[in-house]
């Protein structure tokens, strides 16, 4: 089974507002995290297409360089509205929406989650803390009601999504704070985020 994966991405000026790292400019950091997430998703064997919903020109330009990923305009209805717009535009029956702030994501972890989701009409993967959602899936076309945000895992379960419990640490580690970035670093960051943080360390050491 191949999946359409939708990734809504905020503008780099507004994204990662709580993520402050010495020597790193937040918009560039948000861009690196998003593009590493998108590239990892596109590399997964179970993913047939990646649709990135965004109004950010830098994200759109980066997506053009990633094979298997396409950007579509953000309709301006918030994170869940963007996810819904992408899900409705997807071309494959099996559809998933995923957060764009998973800088340690490996395609193999996304593959494991999507293969587990094949056995459920609706499913979700929670974040490391267990309260948020990083991936929500529908095996067949449906009325899409993504509920990303605070306590979204519980809301998705209430909406009929089965909580998947596979060990997929790089998928579950979303990043909003410096502490979470340190945890993602231990898992192994994507190349863009790694390069940006290395440059930031060099600037602060100079």
PASEBA-1860 file (N, C-alpha, C; in nm, 3 decimals):
! residues 206
1> XXXXXXXX> 0.084/-0.119/0.000/0.000/0.000/0.000/0.088/0.125/0.000 ~ 0.059/0.217/-0.091/0.128/0.345/-0.093/0.037/0.454/-0.036 ~ 0.100/0.549/0.030/0.026/0.655/0.100/0.056/0.792/0.041 ~ -0.044/0.878/0.044/-0.024/1.021/0.028/0.001/1.080/0.166 ~ 0.110/1.151/0.182/0.142/1.213/0.311/0.136/1.364/0.295 ~ 0.054/1.427/0.374/0.036/1.572/0.372/0.111/1.633/0.489 ~ 0.190/1.736/0.460/0.266/1.804/0.565/0.235/1.953/0.560 ~ 0.157/2.004/0.654/0.133/2.149/0.659/0.252/2.219/0.724
9> XXXXXXXX> 0.297/2.328/0.666/0.414/2.400/0.717/0.381/2.548/0.728 ~ 0.397/2.602/0.848/0.377/2.745/0.869/0.485/2.825/0.798 ~ 0.468/2.956/0.789/0.575/3.039/0.736/0.694/3.033/0.832 ~ 0.814/3.045/0.778/0.933/3.036/0.862/0.942/3.155/0.958 ~ 0.874/3.263/0.928/0.875/3.378/1.018/0.790/3.353/1.142 ~ 0.686/3.270/1.127/0.596/3.245/1.240/0.621/3.111/1.307 ~ 0.692/3.020/1.240/0.714/2.887/1.295/0.820/2.884/1.403 ~ 0.812/2.784/1.490/0.912/2.757/1.595/0.934/2.878/1.685
17> XXXXXXXX> 0.827/2.942/1.727/0.838/3.064/1.808/0.898/3.038/1.946 ~ 0.894/2.913/1.993/0.950/2.881/2.126/1.089/2.821/2.117 ~ 1.142/2.809/1.997/1.272/2.743/1.978/1.380/2.849/1.962 ~ 1.456/2.870/2.068/1.566/2.968/2.067/1.697/2.895/2.092 ~ 1.787/2.898/1.993/1.918/2.835/2.005/2.026/2.938/1.977 ~ 2.130/2.945/2.059/2.237/3.045/2.040/2.299/3.035/1.901 ~ 2.309/3.149/1.834/2.375/3.155/1.704/2.290/3.114/1.586 ~ 2.168/3.069/1.610/2.080/3.023/1.502/1.964/3.119/1.485
25> XXXXXXXX> 1.941/3.164/1.362/1.827/3.249/1.333/1.703/3.160/1.318 ~ 1.598/3.196/1.390/1.481/3.109/1.398/1.418/3.078/1.262 ~ 1.402/3.175/1.169/1.342/3.139/1.040/1.424/3.036/0.962 ~ 1.557/3.048/0.966/1.642/2.951/0.896/1.634/2.814/0.963 ~ 1.623/2.816/1.096/1.610/2.691/1.169/1.478/2.622/1.136 ~ 1.371/2.699/1.133/1.239/2.644/1.098/1.241/2.586/0.957 ~ 1.309/2.654/0.865/1.317/2.607/0.727/1.394/2.475/0.719 ~ 1.508/2.468/0.787/1.589/2.346/0.785/1.512/2.227/0.841
33> XXXXXXXX> 1.443/2.249/0.953/1.366/2.142/1.016/1.257/2.093/0.920 ~ 1.184/2.186/0.859/1.075/2.148/0.770/1.127/2.068/0.650 ~ 1.234/2.116/0.588/1.284/2.048/0.468/1.344/1.912/0.501 ~ 1.410/1.898/0.617/1.458/1.766/0.657/1.342/1.669/0.678 ~ 1.234/1.719/0.738/1.115/1.636/0.759/1.056/1.591/0.626 ~ 1.041/1.685/0.535/0.981/1.657/0.404/1.067/1.556/0.327 ~ 1.198/1.577/0.327/1.288/1.487/0.254/1.284/1.346/0.310 ~ 1.279/1.335/0.443/1.271/1.203/0.504/1.140/1.133/0.468
41> XXXXXXXX> 1.031/1.208/0.468/0.901/1.150/0.430/0.905/1.102/0.286 ~ 0.963/1.182/0.198/0.969/1.146/0.056/1.056/1.023/0.032 ~ 1.149/0.996/0.123/1.239/0.881/0.106/1.176/0.749/0.150 ~ 1.064/0.755/0.218/1.003/0.633/0.272/0.947/0.547/0.160 ~ 0.963/0.416/0.173/0.919/0.322/0.069/0.767/0.318/0.056 ~ 0.695/0.343/0.165/0.549/0.333/0.163/0.481/0.462/0.117 ~ 0.558/0.565/0.091/0.502/0.696/0.055/0.503/0.714/-0.096 ~ 0.384/0.733/-0.153/0.372/0.753/-0.297/0.379/0.897/-0.338
49> XXXXXXXX> 0.341/0.987/-0.248/0.351/1.131/-0.275/0.354/1.206/-0.143 ~ 0.422/1.320/-0.144/0.424/1.411/-0.030/0.369/1.544/-0.078 ~ 0.263/1.591/-0.014/0.203/1.721/-0.045/0.233/1.815/0.071 ~ 0.305/1.923/0.042/0.341/2.021/0.143/0.250/2.142/0.127 ~ 0.173/2.172/0.229/0.078/2.283/0.223/0.141/2.402/0.293 ~ 0.175/2.505/0.217/0.247/2.618/0.275/0.230/2.742/0.189 ~ 0.245/2.858/0.250/0.247/2.984/0.177/0.385/3.048/0.180 ~ 0.484/2.975/0.236/0.619/3.029/0.252/0.701/3.004/0.124
57> XXXXXXXX> 0.753/3.110/0.065/0.826/3.098/-0.061/0.954/3.017/-0.045 ~ 1.022/3.030/0.069/1.146/2.955/0.090/1.117/2.806/0.103 ~ 1.010/2.771/0.172/0.971/2.631/0.182/0.935/2.577/0.044 ~ 0.856/2.653/-0.031/0.816/2.611/-0.165/0.938/2.587/-0.253 ~ 1.037/2.677/-0.246/1.159/2.660/-0.326/1.236/2.536/-0.284 ~ 1.241/2.510/-0.154/1.309/2.391/-0.105/1.240/2.264/-0.147 ~ 1.108/2.265/-0.146/1.031/2.147/-0.185/1.058/2.111/-0.331 ~ 1.078/2.211/-0.414/1.105/2.185/-0.556/1.231/2.102/-0.576
65> XXXXXXXX> 1.321/2.102/-0.479/1.447/2.028/-0.491/1.436/1.886/-0.434 ~ 1.321/1.850/-0.380/1.303/1.719/-0.317/1.217/1.631/-0.406 ~ 1.275/1.524/-0.456/1.203/1.432/-0.545/1.090/1.366/-0.467 ~ 0.972/1.368/-0.526/0.856/1.305/-0.464/0.771/1.399/-0.381 ~ 0.813/1.526/-0.369/0.737/1.623/-0.290/0.687/1.736/-0.379 ~ 0.567/1.783/-0.348/0.503/1.892/-0.421/0.441/1.987/-0.321 ~ 0.448/2.116/-0.350/0.384/2.213/-0.261/0.253/2.262/-0.321 ~ 0.156/2.288/-0.233/0.030/2.347/-0.274/0.002/2.464/-0.181
73> XXXXXXXX> -0.076/2.562/-0.225/-0.097/2.683/-0.145/-0.172/2.655/-0.015 ~ -0.131/2.723/0.089/-0.201/2.719/0.217/-0.327/2.804/0.206 ~ -0.445/2.749/0.237/-0.568/2.827/0.225/-0.587/2.931/0.334 ~ -0.497/2.933/0.434/-0.504/3.035/0.537/-0.608/3.008/0.644 ~ -0.629/2.880/0.677/-0.728/2.844/0.779/-0.663/2.772/0.896 ~ -0.538/2.805/0.923/-0.467/2.745/1.035/-0.408/2.609/0.999 ~ -0.340/2.549/1.097/-0.270/2.422/1.074/-0.365/2.311/1.030 ~ -0.477/2.297/1.098/-0.571/2.189/1.063/-0.641/2.216/0.931
81> XXXXXXXX> -0.667/2.341/0.901/-0.725/2.375/0.772/-0.630/2.344/0.658 ~ -0.500/2.371/0.681/-0.400/2.339/0.580/-0.389/2.188/0.559 ~ -0.389/2.113/0.669/-0.383/1.967/0.658/-0.504/1.914/0.583 ~ -0.620/1.967/0.615/-0.744/1.921/0.548/-0.738/1.950/0.398 ~ -0.688/2.068/0.361/-0.680/2.103/0.220/-0.588/2.006/0.145 ~ -0.477/1.969/0.206/-0.387/1.875/0.143/-0.447/1.736/0.132 ~ -0.514/1.692/0.238/-0.577/1.559/0.237/-0.684/1.549/0.128 ~ -0.756/1.657/0.107/-0.860/1.656/0.005/-0.803/1.658/-0.136
89> XXXXXXXX> -0.679/1.709/-0.151/-0.614/1.715/-0.282/-0.534/1.589/-0.314 ~ -0.511/1.504/-0.217/-0.425/1.387/-0.236/-0.482/1.294/-0.342 ~ -0.393/1.223/-0.411/-0.436/1.139/-0.523/-0.451/0.991/-0.487 ~ -0.395/0.949/-0.372/-0.403/0.809/-0.333/-0.512/0.788/-0.229 ~ -0.569/0.668/-0.224/-0.677/0.642/-0.129/-0.627/0.649/0.015 ~ -0.512/0.587/0.044/-0.457/0.588/0.180/-0.388/0.721/0.202 ~ -0.432/0.795/0.304/-0.385/0.932/0.323/-0.345/0.955/0.469 ~ -0.242/1.036/0.486/-0.192/1.068/0.620/-0.154/1.214/0.626
97> XXXXXXXX> -0.169/1.271/0.744/-0.121/1.407/0.770/-0.015/1.398/0.879 ~ 0.095/1.470/0.860/0.209/1.460/0.950/0.262/1.598/0.981 ~ 0.312/1.617/1.101/0.372/1.744/1.138/0.502/1.767/1.060 ~ 0.538/1.893/1.044/0.658/1.927/0.968/0.776/1.964/1.055 ~ 0.773/1.924/1.183/0.883/1.961/1.273/0.947/1.838/1.336 ~ 0.987/1.744/1.248/1.046/1.617/1.292/1.187/1.606/1.233 ~ 1.283/1.684/1.281/1.414/1.694/1.214/1.498/1.568/1.221 ~ 1.463/1.474/1.310/1.538/1.348/1.318/1.469/1.235/1.242
105> XXXXXXXX> 1.359/1.263/1.175/1.279/1.159/1.112/1.361/1.074/1.016 ~ 1.342/0.942/1.027/1.398/0.849/0.931/1.282/0.786/0.852 ~ 1.306/0.767/0.724/1.202/0.707/0.641/1.159/0.570/0.691 ~ 1.252/0.496/0.751/1.219/0.362/0.801/1.118/0.367/0.915 ~ 1.125/0.470/1.001/1.027/0.482/1.108/0.890/0.519/1.053 ~ 0.887/0.606/0.953/0.759/0.639/0.891/0.702/0.516/0.821 ~ 0.787/0.438/0.755/0.741/0.314/0.692/0.677/0.221/0.795 ~ 0.742/0.205/0.910/0.690/0.115/1.013/0.552/0.160/1.060
113> XXXXXXXX> 0.536/0.291/1.079/0.407/0.343/1.125/0.299/0.325/1.019 ~ 0.331/0.357/0.895/0.230/0.346/0.789/0.194/0.200/0.762 ~ 0.288/0.109/0.774/0.254/-0.033/0.757/0.163/-0.080/0.869 ~ 0.188/-0.032/0.990/0.099/-0.066/1.101/-0.040/-0.007/1.079 ~ -0.045/0.112/1.018/-0.173/0.179/0.995/-0.257/0.110/0.888 ~ -0.194/0.024/0.806/-0.270/-0.047/0.703/-0.381/-0.132/0.763 ~ -0.364/-0.177/0.887/-0.463/-0.262/0.950/-0.573/-0.187/1.022 ~ -0.571/-0.054/1.016/-0.670/0.029/1.086/-0.736/0.124/0.988
121> XXXXXXXX> -0.867/0.142/1.001/-0.934/0.238/0.915/-0.883/0.379/0.943 ~ -0.861/0.412/1.070/-0.803/0.539/1.111/-0.701/0.511/1.220 ~ -0.590/0.581/1.216/-0.487/0.557/1.317/-0.411/0.685/1.346 ~ -0.334/0.683/1.454/-0.248/0.796/1.487/-0.124/0.749/1.559 ~ -0.021/0.832/1.549/0.102/0.816/1.626/0.115/0.941/1.713 ~ 0.132/0.922/1.843/0.144/1.035/1.935/0.288/1.083/1.940 ~ 0.308/1.203/1.991/0.444/1.253/2.012/0.508/1.181/2.130 ~ 0.635/1.210/2.155/0.708/1.140/2.261/0.639/1.156/2.396
129> XXXXXXXX> 0.583/1.274/2.421/0.518/1.299/2.549/0.384/1.229/2.561 ~ 0.325/1.188/2.450/0.201/1.113/2.452/0.075/1.196/2.444 ~ 0.086/1.327/2.446/-0.034/1.411/2.445/-0.069/1.465/2.308 ~ 0.033/1.494/2.228/0.010/1.547/2.094/0.010/1.436/1.990 ~ -0.020/1.475/1.866/-0.020/1.381/1.754/0.083/1.426/1.651 ~ 0.161/1.332/1.599/0.257/1.366/1.493/0.213/1.310/1.359 ~ 0.130/1.205/1.359/0.085/1.142/1.234/-0.057/1.091/1.255 ~ -0.146/1.124/1.162/-0.281/1.071/1.163/-0.311/1.015/1.025
137> XXXXXXXX> -0.382/0.903/1.022/-0.402/0.833/0.895/-0.547/0.793/0.872 ~ -0.580/0.783/0.743/-0.708/0.729/0.696/-0.675/0.629/0.587 ~ -0.720/0.506/0.599/-0.686/0.403/0.502/-0.765/0.421/0.372 ~ -0.884/0.479/0.382/-0.966/0.506/0.264/-1.015/0.650/0.272 ~ -1.052/0.709/0.158/-1.102/0.847/0.161/-1.217/0.863/0.260 ~ -1.217/0.975/0.327/-1.314/0.997/0.434/-1.340/1.146/0.448 ~ -1.419/1.180/0.548/-1.430/1.320/0.590/-1.311/1.347/0.682 ~ -1.220/1.430/0.638/-1.095/1.448/0.710/-1.111/1.554/0.818
145> XXXXXXXX> -1.081/1.514/0.941/-1.094/1.605/1.055/-0.966/1.602/1.139 ~ -0.856/1.656/1.085/-0.734/1.662/1.166/-0.754/1.753/1.286 ~ -0.693/1.716/1.398/-0.712/1.791/1.523/-0.577/1.819/1.589 ~ -0.478/1.855/1.508/-0.347/1.887/1.564/-0.359/2.001/1.665 ~ -0.278/1.995/1.768/-0.281/2.098/1.871/-0.269/2.035/2.009 ~ -0.297/2.114/2.112/-0.285/2.066/2.250/-0.379/1.948/2.274 ~ -0.327/1.844/2.339/-0.405/1.725/2.375/-0.473/1.662/2.255 ~ -0.407/1.669/2.139/-0.472/1.620/2.017/-0.478/1.468/2.010
153> XXXXXXXX> -0.386/1.398/2.078/-0.390/1.252/2.073/-0.523/1.201/2.128 ~ -0.565/1.252/2.241/-0.693/1.212/2.300/-0.809/1.247/2.208 ~ -0.802/1.364/2.146/-0.910/1.405/2.056/-0.917/1.314/1.934 ~ -0.801/1.273/1.881/-0.803/1.183/1.766/-0.856/1.044/1.804 ~ -0.822/0.996/1.923/-0.876/0.868/1.968/-1.028/0.878/1.980 ~ -1.076/0.987/2.036/-1.221/1.006/2.049/-1.289/1.012/1.913 ~ -1.214/1.056/1.810/-1.270/1.065/1.675/-1.259/0.933/1.599 ~ -1.207/0.828/1.665/-1.204/0.697/1.604/-1.069/0.650/1.553
161> XXXXXXXX> -0.963/0.725/1.581/-0.830/0.684/1.539/-0.769/0.589/1.642 ~ -0.712/0.480/1.595/-0.645/0.383/1.681/-0.503/0.429/1.711 ~ -0.466/0.432/1.838/-0.332/0.472/1.876/-0.234/0.361/1.845 ~ -0.136/0.388/1.760/-0.034/0.290/1.725/0.079/0.297/1.827 ~ 0.130/0.183/1.867/0.229/0.178/1.975/0.363/0.122/1.929 ~ 0.390/0.125/1.799/0.518/0.077/1.748/0.631/0.169/1.794 ~ 0.752/0.113/1.804/0.869/0.191/1.843/0.919/0.266/1.721 ~ 0.883/0.392/1.712/0.925/0.476/1.599/0.974/0.610/1.655
169> XXXXXXXX> 1.087/0.610/1.727/1.129/0.728/1.803/1.154/0.852/1.719 ~ 1.206/0.835/1.596/1.236/0.955/1.518/1.110/1.019/1.462 ~ 1.003/0.941/1.449/0.874/0.997/1.407/0.806/1.068/1.522 ~ 0.823/1.018/1.642/0.751/1.073/1.757/0.817/1.199/1.814 ~ 0.943/1.226/1.776/1.014/1.339/1.838/0.996/1.468/1.758 ~ 0.883/1.537/1.784/0.866/1.669/1.728/0.947/1.768/1.811 ~ 0.973/1.885/1.755/1.063/1.980/1.820/1.000/2.119/1.825 ~ 0.978/2.167/1.947/0.930/2.303/1.969/1.021/2.382/2.064
177> XXXXXXXX> 1.105/2.313/2.140/1.189/2.377/2.240/1.333/2.331/2.226 ~ 1.425/2.403/2.292/1.566/2.365/2.288/1.587/2.227/2.350 ~ 1.514/2.196/2.456/1.526/2.064/2.519/1.486/1.954/2.422 ~ 1.378/1.974/2.349/1.335/1.874/2.252/1.434/1.863/2.137 ~ 1.498/1.973/2.099/1.600/1.967/1.995/1.720/1.885/2.042 ~ 1.756/1.897/2.168/1.866/1.815/2.220/1.830/1.667/2.214 ~ 1.706/1.634/2.244/1.663/1.495/2.236/1.665/1.446/2.091 ~ 1.623/1.531/1.997/1.626/1.495/1.855/1.771/1.477/1.809
185> XXXXXXXX> 1.860/1.561/1.860/2.003/1.552/1.824/2.058/1.414/1.861 ~ 2.016/1.361/1.974/2.062/1.230/2.017/2.014/1.119/1.922 ~ 1.902/1.142/1.855/1.849/1.045/1.760/1.919/1.056/1.624 ~ 1.978/1.172/1.596/2.043/1.195/1.468/1.961/1.285/1.379 ~ 2.003/1.409/1.363/1.927/1.507/1.286/1.949/1.491/1.136 ~ 1.857/1.545/1.057/1.873/1.549/0.912/1.985/1.642/0.872 ~ 2.029/1.636/0.746/2.149/1.709/0.704/2.136/1.861/0.710 ~ 2.021/1.915/0.680/2.005/2.061/0.680/2.010/2.115/0.822
193> XXXXXXXX> 1.940/2.050/0.913/1.941/2.093/1.052/2.079/2.074/1.113 ~ 2.145/1.964/1.081/2.280/1.938/1.131/2.375/2.049/1.087 ~ 2.372/2.085/0.959/2.461/2.189/0.907/2.432/2.324/0.971 ~ 2.305/2.356/0.990/2.270/2.485/1.049/2.319/2.493/1.193 ~ 2.301/2.387/1.270/2.344/2.389/1.410/2.496/2.392/1.420 ~ 2.565/2.326/1.327/2.712/2.331/1.327/2.760/2.474/1.301 ~ 2.694/2.543/1.208/2.731/2.682/1.180/2.700/2.771/1.299 ~ 2.589/2.744/1.367/2.554/2.824/1.484/2.656/2.805/1.596
201> XXXXXX> 2.700/2.682/1.617/2.803/2.657/1.720/2.933/2.727/1.684 ~ 2.969/2.728/1.556/3.092/2.795/1.515/3.083/2.945/1.538 ~ 2.965/3.004/1.514/2.950/3.147/1.536/2.960/3.183/1.684 ~ 2.899/3.102/1.769/2.901/3.133/1.911/3.038/3.108/1.973 ~ 3.118/3.019/1.910/3.252/2.990/1.961/3.355/3.091/1.917 ~ 3.323/3.165/1.810/3.419/3.262/1.754/3.440/3.380/1.848
END
